[in-house]
Amino acid sequence: MGQREMAITQGKMPLVFGMVALATLLIAVPEAHAACKSPKNICKHLDDCLQRTSDPNNKDADGIRAGVKARNGQIVLAGAEACARDLGRKQQWDKWARGCSELEFVQIAKVQLELGKGYCDRYSQ
């Protein structure tokens, strides 16, 4: 192989390496977002929180709704965690929520708000 061909081949190596790295990231990203192990339990918990209207000082449901409206998973998570403490389910909640992304919290809460608790059963465990 001549110098010209070697220079062309060496110039393509970073491109090939970059393409392999990008493909690896694209394959790994969906796995990271598919880590939410208990969407059905999370959905039912969110429904329980949103249905708690007897206490006028209950701001958990407002927080969950505000998080969905703002598409902010941290706000949804904060409301759901506060509700879990109020209901005495904090340890269960921590187990259910482990591995879920903020985006998943927003998506699950949004579906629950729009379609209701009956839709929770469609989530697989």
N, C-alpha and C positions, 0 to 999 in steps of 0.2 A: 504494500500500500504506500502510496506516495505521501509527501508532506501535506499536500493540499487535501487529500482524502482524510488523513488523520486529523487535521485541523477541523474539518467539517464534522467528523465523528465526535471529537472531543467537545465541540460546541453544542452538540445535541444531548450529551450526557446529563447536564443539569435539567434540561427540559424533560427528559425521560424520568429522571429521579423525581422531579416536581409533580409529574403526572401520577406516578406511583404513590407518592405521599398524599396527594389530593384524593385519589381513589380510596386509600386507606381511611382517611378522615370521613369521607362520605359514607363509607360502610359502617364506621364506628358511631357516627352521630345518631342514627336512628336507634341503635342499641341503647345509647345513653338516655334517650327520651322514652324508651319502652320499659323503663325500670319501675314504673309505678305498679306495685304488686296488688293493691287492693282498691281499685277504682270503685267497685261496687260498694264497699264499706264506706269509702269516703263520700260517695254520692248520697248514701242513706244518712250518714252523719250530717252532711250539709242540709239535707231536707229536715232532719230533726231540729237543727239550729234555726233554720228559716221559719219553721212552724211555731217556734216558741214566742208567742205574742202576748202571753198572760202577764209578763213582767214588763212594765213600761220603761224600766231602766235598762232593759236588755239592749245593748248596742251591738251585740255579736252579729245579728242578722244584717243590720245596717252596714257593718264593716264588710261582710261578705258581698252584699249587693254593690257597695261602692267599689270594691276590688274588681268585680266583674265589669262594672261600667268603665272603670279606668284601665281595664286589662292588666291589672297589677296583681300578680300572684302572691306577693308579700302581704298585701292587704287582705286577700282572701285567706291566706294561711293564718294570719294574726287573728282574724275573726273566728275561724274554725278552731284554732287552739284555745282561744278564750272560752268558746262554747264548750269544748271538750272538758276544760277545767270545771266549768259550771255544772256540767252533767256528770262529773266524776269519771270521765273516760280518758283522761290525759294519757295514761300508759297505752291504752288501746290505740288512741289517735296517733301517738308517736310511732307505733308499729305499722299502722296502716299507711302513714304519710312518708315513711322512710323510702328514699329513692325517687320520690315524685318531683318533677320539675315544677317551677312556678307556672309555666305555661299549662301544664296538666291540671293544676288546681283551678286555674281560670276556666279551662275548657270544661271540666267536670261540673263546676259550679254554674257555668252558663247553661249547660244542657239541663241541669237540674232545675234551674230557675224557669227555663222556657218550656220544658216538657214534663216536669214533675217527677215524683218519686217512682212512679211506675216504670220510668225509663231506666232506673238504676239496675234493675234485674237483667238488663241486656248486657251489662258489663260482665266479662268473664272474671273468674277468681284466679 
